[in-house]
């Protein structure tokens, strides 16, 4: 059966009301849109299926994500975006309560998410007010309100001093939160080191395992389902990474579609994953989103 017939039939069969769609590697690679991505989102809207832009990327705010997608010809609204930074901020706020300071490495997406949860982000790269403590540069706000939490998200400009600073807070608290553990990011030239690579430094230095809240943690899917008032049976996860997208959807009891347009892993890397092979099997497989739900 062709992809067109299979996936059009699958939509009617399963009655999906929302599609939780990964971004990098699924709708675009780096700054290049994947062929047919814009038309795919339009098809979802015409079929009354809500597109939820479901990303592990912690750097951008929902508005920035929507702006990037719209600039590529992919219709998106900020309220349709869910990021791992939002999930991290929600998780930390539950642990430390509103009004607490949180030490963080990350970009605008994490800072804004923490603020929207009523937390006070003390960012490692805050250059406006900083003091030096030992060999690590520390934002001066930390001396006014001691952080009750520590979060690590991706920042492409991160330095050794900033990593040392957040390691100190993580060690003091005996815990830290990681927005996502993706070790690779798809790019036009192959891949770039991801947040999981940075996390390996913090984990090795502190000896403390992080609480990773992004994909493949099924709690991230549950967070999205609650936000949009959806049942697990009413959603489908679509993504290019079996170790994150497919794994988290399956663990949350949500149907999954694997698109082969982004991250690729060698067979031994998948076999070595702590996630069981059965948990990595998608319900359906397609070349790309261009093959999905064609009329």
C-alpha positions in Angstrom: 0.0 0.0 0.0 1.4 3.4 -0.9 2.2 6.0 1.7 -0.6 8.3 0.5 -3.3 5.6 0.9 -1.8 4.3 4.1 -1.6 7.5 6.0 -4.8 9.0 4.8 -6.5 5.9 5.9 -4.6 6.0 9.2 -5.9 9.5 10.0 -9.5 8.4 9.6 -8.9 5.1 11.4 -7.3 6.6 14.5 -9.3 9.8 14.8 -6.3 12.0 15.7 -7.2 15.5 16.7 -3.6 16.8 17.2 -0.2 16.1 15.7 2.8 16.6 18.0 5.4 17.5 15.4 9.2 17.6 15.9 10.9 20.5 14.2 14.6 20.1 13.4 15.0 17.1 11.0 11.2 16.8 10.5 10.1 20.2 9.2 13.5 21.7 8.5 17.2 21.0 8.7 19.2 23.9 10.1 18.0 26.8 8.0 16.6 24.8 5.1 13.0 23.8 5.0 12.3 20.1 4.2 10.4 19.8 1.0 6.7 19.6 1.5 6.7 20.7 5.1 4.6 23.8 4.6 2.0 22.0 2.6 1.9 19.2 5.2 0.9 21.7 8.0 -1.7 23.2 5.7 -3.2 19.7 5.1 -3.4 19.2 8.8 -5.4 22.4 9.3 -7.7 21.5 6.4 -8.3 18.1 8.1 -9.0 19.8 11.5 -5.9 18.3 13.1 -4.2 20.8 15.4 -0.4 21.1 14.6 1.6 21.3 17.9 5.2 22.2 17.2 6.8 19.9 19.8 10.5 20.6 20.1 13.4 19.6 22.3 15.2 22.8 21.2 15.4 25.0 24.3 17.0 28.0 22.8 14.1 29.8 21.2 10.9 31.3 22.7 7.6 30.1 21.2 7.4 33.5 19.4 10.8 33.0 17.9 10.0 29.4 16.9 6.8 30.6 15.2 8.7 33.4 13.4 11.3 30.9 12.1 8.6 28.5 10.8 6.6 31.3 9.2 9.8 32.6 7.6 10.1 29.2 6.0 6.6 29.2 4.7 5.2 27.0 7.5 2.1 28.4 9.1 2.6 28.5 12.9 1.3 30.4 15.9 3.2 30.9 19.2 0.4 29.3 21.2 0.9 26.1 19.1 4.6 25.8 20.2 5.8 23.6 23.1 9.4 23.7 24.0 11.6 21.7 26.4 12.4 25.0 28.2 8.7 25.3 29.0 8.7 21.7 30.4 11.8 22.4 32.4 10.4 25.6 33.9 7.2 23.9 34.8 9.1 21.0 36.4 11.4 23.3 38.4 8.6 25.5 39.6 6.8 22.4 41.0 10.0 21.6 42.9 11.0 25.0 44.3 7.8 27.1 44.1 7.1 30.5 42.5 9.5 33.4 43.3 12.6 31.2 43.7 15.8 31.9 41.9 17.1 29.4 39.4 20.7 29.1 38.1 20.6 28.5 34.4 22.7 28.0 31.3 20.6 28.6 28.2 19.3 31.1 25.8 16.2 33.3 25.6 13.8 30.4 25.4 14.8 29.1 28.8 15.0 32.6 30.4 11.5 33.5 29.2 10.0 30.1 30.2 11.4 30.4 33.8 10.0 33.9 34.0 6.6 32.8 32.8 6.5 30.2 35.6 7.1 32.9 38.1 10.7 32.0 38.7 13.7 34.3 38.8 16.3 33.1 36.2 20.0 33.8 37.1 21.6 33.2 33.8 25.2 32.2 33.4 25.8 34.5 30.5 24.3 37.6 32.1 27.0 40.2 31.2 25.3 43.2 32.6 26.1 42.6 36.3 28.6 39.9 37.2 31.3 39.3 39.7 34.2 36.9 39.8 34.3 34.1 42.3 37.5 32.0 42.1 38.0 31.1 38.5 34.3 31.2 37.6 32.4 34.3 36.5 29.2 34.5 38.5 26.2 36.8 38.0 26.0 39.2 40.9 22.2 38.4 41.4 23.3 35.0 42.8 24.7 36.8 45.9 21.3 38.5 46.5 19.1 35.5 46.2 20.6 32.0 46.3 19.3 29.8 43.5 17.1 27.0 44.7 17.4 25.1 41.4 19.8 24.6 38.5 18.9 24.1 34.9 21.0 23.4 31.8 19.7 24.2 28.3 21.6 24.7 25.1 23.6 27.8 24.6 25.9 27.9 21.6 28.2 30.5 23.3 28.7 28.5 26.6 32.1 28.8 28.2 34.1 26.7 30.6 33.6 29.3 33.3 29.8 29.2 32.9 29.8 25.4 33.1 31.9 25.6 36.2 29.5 28.0 37.7 26.4 25.9 37.1 28.3 22.8 38.3 28.8 24.5 41.6 25.1 25.1 42.1 24.2 21.6 41.0 26.7 20.1 43.4 25.4 22.3 46.3 21.8 21.3 45.6 22.6 17.7 44.8 20.3 17.9 41.8 19.9 19.6 38.4 17.5 19.7 35.6 18.3 19.2 31.9 16.0 20.5 29.2 16.9 17.7 26.8 19.6 15.2 26.3 19.9 15.3 22.5 23.6 14.7 21.8 23.2 15.7 18.1 21.4 18.4 16.2 20.7 18.0 12.5 22.4 20.5 10.3 22.8 21.1 6.6 26.4 19.6 6.9 25.4 16.6 9.0 25.1 17.3 12.7 26.3 19.6 15.5 26.9 18.6 19.2 23.7 19.1 21.1 22.6 19.8 24.7 23.4 16.2 25.7 27.0 16.8 24.9 27.1 19.8 27.3 25.2 17.8 29.9 27.9 15.1 29.8 30.4 17.7 31.1 28.2 18.7 34.1 27.3 15.1 34.9 31.0 14.1 34.8 32.1 17.0 36.9 29.4 16.7 39.6 28.7 13.0 39.6 25.0 13.8 39.6 22.5 12.4 37.1 20.2 15.1 35.8 16.5 15.1 35.7 16.0 15.2 31.9 12.5 16.6 31.1 12.5 16.8 27.3 12.0 13.9 24.9 12.2 10.9 25.4 10.6 11.6 28.8 6.9 10.7 28.4 6.1 13.3 31.0 6.8 15.9 28.3 4.1 14.3 26.1 1.7 14.3 29.0 2.5 18.0 29.7 1.4 18.8 26.1 -1.7 16.6 26.3 -2.8 18.4 29.4 -2.1 21.8 27.9 -4.4 21.1 24.9 -6.9 19.0 26.8 -6.2 15.9 24.7 -6.4 12.2 25.5 -3.5 10.0 24.5 -5.7 8.3 21.9 -6.4 11.7 20.2 -2.7 12.6 19.4 0.1 11.3 17.2 3.8 12.1 17.6 5.7 12.7 14.3 9.5 13.0 14.3 12.8 11.9 12.8 14.5 10.5 15.9 13.5 7.1 17.1 15.5 7.6 20.3 13.5 10.7 21.3 10.4 11.3 19.3 9.3 7.7 18.8 10.4 6.6 22.3 8.6 9.3 24.2 5.4 8.9 22.2 5.3 5.1 22.7 6.1 5.5 26.4 3.2 7.9 26.8 0.8 5.6 25.0 0.5 7.9 22.0 0.7 6.7 18.3 4.0 7.5 16.5 5.1 8.2 13.0 8.8 8.1 12.2 10.0 10.2 9.2 13.4 9.4 7.7 14.4 13.0 6.9 16.6 14.0 9.9 18.9 12.4 12.5 20.4 9.0 11.5 21.9 6.6 14.0 24.1 3.6 13.3 22.4 0.3 14.0 24.7 -0.3 17.0 23.9 3.0 18.5 20.2 2.1 18.6 21.0 -1.4 19.9 23.1 0.2 22.7 20.3 2.5 23.8 18.9 1.9 27.3 15.5 2.0 25.6 14.2 -1.4 24.6 14.0 -2.1 20.8 10.2 -2.6 21.0 9.8 0.9 22.5 11.6 2.3 19.5 9.2 0.8 16.9 6.9 3.4 15.3 3.4 2.7 14.3 4.1 4.0 10.8 7.2 5.0 8.9 7.5 7.5 6.0 10.2 9.1 3.9 9.2 12.6 5.1 6.2 14.7 6.1 5.6 15.3 2.4 4.2 11.7 2.2 1.7 12.1 5.0 -2.0 12.7 4.7 -2.0 13.4 1.0 -5.4 14.0 -0.5 
